[in-house]
């Protein structure tokens, strides 16, 4: 590169840095997949806060009890959506995460409850829930690896593989435990770590934010994140630069299984019981949160901030509709509409940049 070209680049960068903050912000909105959903989330929050201030008795959006419930509810779906989002960026889907959510939570609870029934010492009882959690996380991670093996070994679309796995895990839950609810009351310190509160913020929300930070670093500051984007965006190009697509997708599937399990355990700790079918439907909600957050259905595009804002927007609208006592199908209509709009917007942005 000549000195003249270097000077030109330095001048262009300097001019860009001198631009007003508002212009830089608009550039970020335009250039990033999560930009549009961020604007929609802020608009929804602003409208809800204004109505909450104008009609505090009729619309209790700002009531501490409502804020606490929302922060408790958002984390399980958000945690699951992080794993699903990583897998979508790598170009695959997992429709079994909802069924796996229930199955592994029951595994955690049964292992923990059985150990608590066998030991009497305080030290041993304190460890029991962590052992149950470790076993469940191992099962969930192994399930993700099995899904990857079947998908890649037999060249089957992951949509089909995990659709079958969803039914297998659903039936496996009934075979393993039956159709009755299972009580889960873990001992300390597990109960506080995953079910306690810091002010109005529930421990599950803290864990969600922690994993947001972890996966943000993984995607944007680690070579594995580059591999996810490369494999999902253009598999042949990824192979050409020395990336192993199979290894990358195995890791992505394992992360999805791990996060689905963690989501189930966190939810079970908060509620104190587990319904065998409690996770069914969450797989579609988590995919919806990712798509609304700007992740491309064909892989290679998306961000952790998008998943965070997508999940938050879904729960904001759900909370508003509940406070307005609107019928449940209004929420389903909103999510369906948002999915279609998000796909149209993502497609338009992709074509514009092509």
Secondary structure, DSSP 8 states (H G I E B T S, - for coil): --HHHHHHHHHHHHHHHTS-HHHHHHHHHHHSTTHHHHHHHHHHHHHHHHHHHH-TTT--TT-HHHHHHHHHHHHHHHHHHHHHHHHHHTT---TTHHHHHHHHHHHHHHHHHHHHHH--SHHHHHHHHHHHHHHHHHHHHHHHHHHHHHHHHTT--HHHHHHHHHHHHHHHHHHHT-SS-EE----TTHHHHHH-EETTEEHHHHHHHHHHHHHHHHHHHSHHHHHHHHHHH-HHHHHHTT--HHHHHHHHHHHHHHHHHHHHHHHHHHHSEE-TTTTTTHHHHHHHHHHHTT--TTSS---HHHHHHHHHHHHHHHHHHHHTT--HHHHHHHHHHHHHHHHHHHHHHHHHH-
